[in-house]
Amino acid sequence: MDLNIKHIGIVCFCIIMLSVSAYAETQYVSDQMHITFRSGPGGDRKIIKLLVSGQPLEVLQKEGEWAQVRRPNGKEGWVLHRYLTTAEPCDMVFERLSSKHATLTERADALNRENNTLKNKNEALIATLRSTQAELEKTRNAFDVLTKESAAYLELKTKHKKTTVRLSGQTQRADDLENELAQITNNHNIKWFLSGAGMLVLGVILGLISRSKSRKQSLL
C-alpha cells in the first residue's frame, strides 16, 4: 500500500509540474514602474528585490492577484500580476528598434561604401575597356594598312620579278645585237679594206700599163 501511495504521489507531482510548465510564459514589468519581488504571495511577505520596468519574468503560476515568477538569473518569487504585461515595454521596444536602426544604418553605410568602391571599379573598368577598344581599333587599322601594303608589296615584287626577267631577256638580246653589230662592222671593215686594196692594186696595174705604153711610144 505504501508503494501505491508513493506512486500516486509521484504521478501527482508530475502532473503539477507539467501544468506549471505548460502555464509558464514570459511577461514584463509594466512601463515606468517599480514593483516588489517577494518571497511569497502576500503583501506581508519578505521583499527580495525591487523590479524595474522592462524586467522580463517567466510566469510559473498564478494565485489570486499574485503570480509566481522566475527571473532570468533563475531566482523565483512572487509579484502582483496586474503589474505584468505580455507586451514589451516601450523603452525595450525603443531600445531594440534603436539598436536595429543603428545596425541597419551601419549596414547601409557599409553598403554605400561598397557601392562607391564598386562604382569606382566599374568606372575604372569602363575606362580600361574604352582604352582597350581604342587600342584594338588602332591595331585593326594598322593590320588593314599592313594587309594592303603587303598586297601592294607582293604585287610590286611580282612586277619586279617579271621586269627583271624581261630586262634579263632584253639585256641578252642587246648583247646578241651588239655581237652581231660588231660582226657586221668587222665584215664591213674587211670589205672596205679589200676594196681599198683592190683599188690600190688596180692603180698600180694601171700605172704599170701606162708606163709600158709610154716606153713603147718613145722607142718608136
C-alpha positions in Angstrom: 0.0 0.0 0.0 2.9 2.4 0.9 4.3 1.7 -2.6 1.0 2.6 -4.2 0.9 5.9 -2.2 4.4 6.7 -3.4 3.4 6.0 -7.0 0.3 8.2 -6.6 2.4 11.0 -5.1 4.9 10.8 -7.9 2.2 10.9 -10.5 0.5 13.9 -8.8 3.9 15.7 -8.6 4.5 15.1 -12.4 1.0 16.4 -13.2 1.6 19.6 -11.1 5.0 20.2 -12.7 3.6 19.6 -16.2 0.7 22.1 -15.5 3.2 24.6 -14.2 5.5 24.2 -17.2 2.5 24.4 -19.6 1.4 27.7 -17.9 4.8 29.3 -17.9 5.1 32.3 -20.2 7.3 35.4 -20.3 5.8 38.7 -19.2 7.3 42.1 -18.4 7.0 44.6 -15.7 4.8 47.5 -16.9 6.3 50.8 -18.1 7.5 53.4 -15.7 7.1 51.3 -12.6 9.0 49.5 -9.8 7.3 46.5 -8.2 8.2 44.4 -5.3 9.6 40.9 -5.7 8.5 39.0 -2.6 9.2 35.6 -1.1 5.5 34.6 -1.2 2.0 35.6 -2.4 1.2 38.3 0.0 2.0 41.9 0.9 3.4 40.8 4.2 5.9 38.5 2.7 9.6 39.5 2.6 10.7 41.8 -0.2 13.6 40.2 -2.0 14.1 43.0 -4.6 12.5 45.9 -6.4 12.0 45.1 -10.1 12.3 47.9 -12.6 10.2 48.5 -15.8 11.0 46.1 -18.6 12.3 43.3 -16.4 11.4 40.0 -18.2 9.8 37.4 -15.9 8.8 33.9 -16.5 5.3 33.3 -15.1 5.1 29.9 -13.4 1.7 30.1 -11.8 -1.0 32.5 -10.5 -2.6 32.5 -7.1 -5.3 35.2 -6.7 -3.8 38.5 -7.5 -0.3 37.2 -7.2 1.9 35.4 -9.7 4.9 33.2 -9.1 7.7 34.2 -11.5 11.3 33.4 -12.3 13.9 36.0 -13.1 16.5 35.5 -15.9 19.1 34.6 -13.2 16.8 31.7 -12.1 15.6 33.3 -8.8 11.9 32.7 -8.1 9.5 34.9 -6.2 6.1 36.5 -6.2 4.7 39.7 -7.8 1.3 41.3 -8.3 0.3 40.1 -11.7 -1.7 43.2 -12.5 1.6 45.0 -12.9 2.7 42.5 -15.6 2.1 42.7 -19.3 2.7 40.4 -22.3 3.6 43.4 -24.4 7.2 44.6 -24.4 7.6 47.9 -22.7 8.1 51.0 -24.9 11.6 51.5 -23.5 12.6 48.0 -24.6 10.9 48.3 -27.9 12.6 51.7 -28.5 15.9 50.3 -27.4 15.6 47.3 -29.6 14.4 49.4 -32.6 17.2 51.9 -31.9 19.8 49.1 -31.9 18.2 47.7 -35.0 18.2 51.1 -36.6 21.9 51.6 -35.7 22.7 48.2 -37.1 20.7 49.0 -40.3 22.4 52.4 -40.6 25.8 50.8 -40.2 24.9 48.2 -42.8 23.6 50.9 -45.1 26.8 52.8 -44.7 28.8 49.7 -45.4 26.7 49.1 -48.5 27.2 52.7 -49.6 30.9 52.3 -49.2 30.9 49.0 -51.0 28.7 50.6 -53.7 31.1 53.5 -54.1 34.0 51.1 -54.3 32.2 49.0 -56.9 31.3 52.2 -58.7 34.9 53.3 -58.8 36.0 49.9 -60.0 33.2 50.0 -62.6 34.4 53.4 -63.9 38.0 52.1 -64.0 36.8 49.1 -65.9 34.9 51.3 -68.3 38.0 53.5 -68.8 40.1 50.4 -69.4 37.5 49.0 -71.8 37.5 52.2 -73.8 41.3 52.3 -73.9 41.4 48.6 -75.0 38.8 49.3 -77.7 40.8 52.3 -78.9 44.0 50.1 -79.0 42.0 47.4 -80.7 40.8 49.8 -83.3 44.3 51.2 -83.8 45.6 47.7 -84.2 42.9 46.7 -86.6 43.6 49.8 -88.7 47.3 49.1 -88.7 46.5 45.5 -89.7 44.4 46.7 -92.5 47.2 49.1 -93.7 49.7 46.3 -93.3 47.5 43.9 -95.3 47.1 46.5 -98.1 50.8 47.2 -98.0 51.6 43.5 -98.1 49.3 43.1 -101.1 51.0 46.0 -102.8 54.4 44.7 -101.8 53.6 41.3 -103.2 52.2 42.8 -106.4 55.3 45.0 -106.7 57.5 42.0 -106.0 55.8 40.1 -108.8 56.1 43.1 -111.2 59.8 43.4 -110.2 60.4 39.8 -110.9 58.7 40.0 -114.3 60.6 43.2 -115.1 63.9 41.5 -114.0 63.1 38.6 -116.3 62.2 40.9 -119.1 65.3 43.1 -118.6 67.4 40.0 -118.5 66.0 38.9 -121.8 66.4 42.4 -123.3 70.0 42.5 -122.0 70.7 39.2 -123.6 69.1 40.4 -126.8 71.2 43.6 -126.6 74.3 41.6 -126.2 73.4 39.5 -129.1 72.7 42.6 -131.2 76.0 44.1 -130.1 77.8 41.0 -131.1 76.0 40.9 -134.4 76.8 44.6 -135.0 80.4 44.0 -134.1 80.5 41.1 -136.6 78.8 43.3 -139.3 81.2 46.1 -138.6 84.2 43.7 -138.9 82.8 42.4 -142.1 82.2 45.9 -143.4 85.8 46.9 -142.5 87.1 43.9 -144.2 85.1 44.8 -147.3 86.4 48.3 -147.2 89.9 47.1 -146.7 89.6 44.6 -149.6 88.0 47.4 -151.8 90.9 49.8 -150.9 93.5 47.1 -151.5 91.8 46.2 -154.9 91.8 49.9 -155.9 95.4 50.2 -154.9 96.4 47.1 -156.9 94.3 48.3 -159.8 96.1 51.7 -159.7 99.4 50.0 -159.6 98.5 47.9 -162.6 97.1 50.8 -164.5 100.3 52.8 -163.7 102.5 50.0 -164.9 100.4 49.7 -168.1 100.6 53.4 -168.6 104.4 53.4 -168.2 104.7 50.5 -170.5 102.7 52.3 -173.2 104.9 55.4 -172.7 108.1 53.5 -173.3 106.8 51.9 -176.4 105.9 55.2 -177.9 109.3 56.7 -177.0 111.0 53.9 -178.7 109.1 54.5 -181.9 
